[in-house]
Amino acid sequence: MSNPMGFAEQPVGKLRVAVLGGDGRSHCRIPVDATVRYFAAAGDGGNGVARRLTSALRAGTIDHVYILTRWNSHGVTGRIRRICKQLQIPVTFVR
């Protein structure tokens, strides 16, 4: 079905979630229909992980970020939190 302007309707996409920290196992309640990308903590995946998450956020490919605070440094957590605030991307902290 098309709208009055003649454009085809686009299906609503899945929620795109990033999980920062941990080892890739789910430690939080993420919506079942979400597409999830895991970003390991700096101790598990190196400092490049935070840079890759930053790039994904700035590219607009992430809709919500879950930060597993137990596995991240204050510096990485603060940096990602500031970027999310700037880009108006919701953040959920999980302990």
GIRA-V487323 format. One record per helix or strand of 2 or more residues. SS is the DSSP state (H for helix, E for strand). FROM is the first residue (numbers start at 0). TO is the last residue. Records with the same first field share a line. If there is no record, write none. Layout:
SS: FROM-TO / FROM-TO
This chain:
E: 15-19 / 34-38 / 63-67 / 89-93
H: 41-44 / 47-57 / 68-70 / 73-86
